Amino acid sequence: MLITLDGDTVYTFSDLEPRDADDFSRYERDGTGVNDDGATKGEPSDLQVTTYIWSFISNETELQLDGDTSKVLINDGTTLKIEGAAVGDLTFHGNDNTLIMTLTFMAQ
């Protein structure tokens, strides 16, 4: 995981709290998916598992997940790397910023 804001790295996997670092996502072939909170949950009341719907679009160059679209950077059968962006006043200073999140998933 890598998150940049206006080109500067602001967050990486190593910045995650231990309770978040063991979370995982599973993309099923039928277009469903599961986010699992892992062994260490943030709050006992947090859901252990949440589900989502996903699909490839544009000849598998984009991935749509619950209505949000990300660019597919790598999809070779063992690695899925996607990148999504948001633009807006993300720092609340009256200027538009660009936030880019890059996520890499590995087959298990």
Secondary structure, DSSP 8 states (H G I E B T S, - for coil): -EEEETTEEEEEGGGS-HHHHT-EEEE-TTSEEEEE--SS-SSTTS-SEEEEEEEEETTTTEEEETTEEEEEEEESSSEEEEEEEEEE-TTSSSS-EEEEEEEEEE--
